[in-house]
Amino acid sequence: MGVESIIQYVRTSSVRTDIIGSLCPGAKSTNELLSAVTASESAIYDALSNLEGRGLVTSMDDGWQLTGTGRLVADTIHRQQRLEELFAVDPQYWESHDTSVLPQPFRCRLPELDEFTVIRGTQTDINRPVREVVTRVESVQNCDVVSPVYHPEYEEAMPDSPDSRLVVSCAVIDEMLGKESVSLDMNRYEATTVRVTPVPYALAVADDWMILTLPELDGTWPSAKIISETDSAISWATDLFTLLC
């Protein structure tokens, strides 16, 4: 049985899935498993027997534990469950935005965004996303920003400090060279490190928050922003920014 079919086998049964999940923290006695899993004793014993037969759990004198294969399957199921939770927060956002612009390891880590909010403009408040970004950036002494498109509001809000870093897309420079009305004042950043490089997404990260903007599937830049204040999301965004530097 291949890896995918083993995972499918476990996930097609809530009892098998719950047993694998219950054993993730460590070995459990049979009585502990019977208390932890919501099912009849016969269903639990039957599931344990089948899981052991497929090399996912092994019995001990005082209970049960995951095998090496079981541990890998448990980790994969956990990642799948977290990804499903990510989609459930705002299905429309993930359906309409291009996640392929993110490096593959960071797509795998997207569930780390955790407790995020999607900020969109409305008919009565179309500038809400821009105002949200400006308010947050203006409130901090330093932050890291990736800007694939030019926004004068963001330029004005960006703090100038030795601990701030700004990555500007090559497209921004091309636009400035082609339009007299667009002008990024590079001289205003005396302390902030400024770098020009191709970037396919927008990102801002500070000590207490992160903001991510992905293009829509047709390549246009929407106003919708993903915002999170969790430690895991900030760590994800910090690692993503570091990849560019």
Secondary structure, DSSP 8 states (H G I E B T S, - for coil): --HHHHHHHHHT-HHHHHHHHHTSSS-B-HHHHHHHS-S-HHHHHHHHHHHHHTTSEEEETTEEEE-HHHHHHHHHHHHHHHHHHHHHH-HHHHHHB-GGGS-HHHHHTGGGG-S-EEE---SS-TTHHHHHHHHHHHT-S--EEEESS--HHHHHHS---TT-EEEE-HHHHHHHHH-TT----GGG-SSSEEEE---SSEEEE-SS-EEEE--BTTS---S-EEEE-SHHHHHHHHHHHHHH-
